[in-house]
C-alpha cells in the first residue's frame, strides 16, 4: 500500500520528475538570497510554482506579480513549464536615474 518514496520523504518525486536547473538572482533578490546563482533540484511544474517555493524558502519581499521571469535567455510567462537543464532568472523592477 505505501511505497518507499512515501517513507523516505520523496513522495513528491514519485509524482513529478525532478529537474536540475540554475536560478540567477538580481538586485534585491540577490541581496535577500545572499548569492547571484545557484543550482537546484525542483519538482515544480511552472515558473510561478518555482518562484513561490523559493520565495517561501528564502523569504523574498517581492510578489511574483512585481517581477519578470526568463528561461534560457527568453522572457517567459509564469505559467510556462520549468524545463530540465534551464537557467531561470527572476527580474525585479529597476529604478534608474
N, C-alpha and C positions, 0 to 999 in steps of 0.2 A: 504494500500500500504506500509506504513512504520510500522515497529513493534517497540515495546517498547525497545528492545535491541539496536536499532539504536540510539534512542534519549538518552538513559541512558549511552552511551559510551561503552556498552558491545557488540558491533556489532561483534567483532571477536569471542566472546564466543558463539555466536549463530551458528557459522560455525565450530569451533573446540572445543572439550571438554577441559575444564580447568583441568590441572594436578597439584597436590601438590607434590613438590619434595624438596629434600635437595641438596644444592650445597656446596661443600667443595673447598676451595682455598688454594694453597700452594705458597711459595716463593714470587715472585714479584706480583703475582695476589692477594695474601693475603695482601701485603703492599698497593697495589692500591685500593683494595676494603675496607680495614680497618677492616676486620674480617676474620675468617677462616671458618665459617659455617653459612649458612642462610637457612631458609625455605621460599620457594617462590611458587607462583601460576603462571603457564605459559600456553599459548595456542600453544607454539612452537611444531612442529611435529618432528623435528630432532634435534640431538645434535648440529649440525652445526648452525641451526637457533637459538637455545638457546644461544650458545656462542656469536653469532652476536648480539642478543638482549642485553645480559649482557654487552658485550664489548661497545656497544653504550651507555648504561646507565651509566656505571662506567668508561668509557674511558680507557680501558685496552690498554697497549702499545704493547702487543704481538698479532700477527695474529694467527688464528686457525692453520695454516699450521706449526707453530713452537711448537705446543702443542700436547700432547697425551690426550686422554679422556677415562674415565672409567665410567661404570654404574654398580652399585651394585657389586663393587669389581672385575669386569672383564673389561679388555681393550675392547674398543668399536670402531666402525667406526663412522665417523662424520655423515654418512647417516642413522645410526641406529635411530629408533624412541625413543622419550622421553617417559618413562614409568611412569605412575602414582605411587607415593609412593617410587620412587627410589632415590638413592643417586648418584649424578653426581660429578665427580672430574675432574677438568682441571689440567693437569700436565705439568708445564713448563719445559724447558730444565734445566738440573742440571750440574753445574760445580763442579769438585772435585779436590782434590789435595793430 
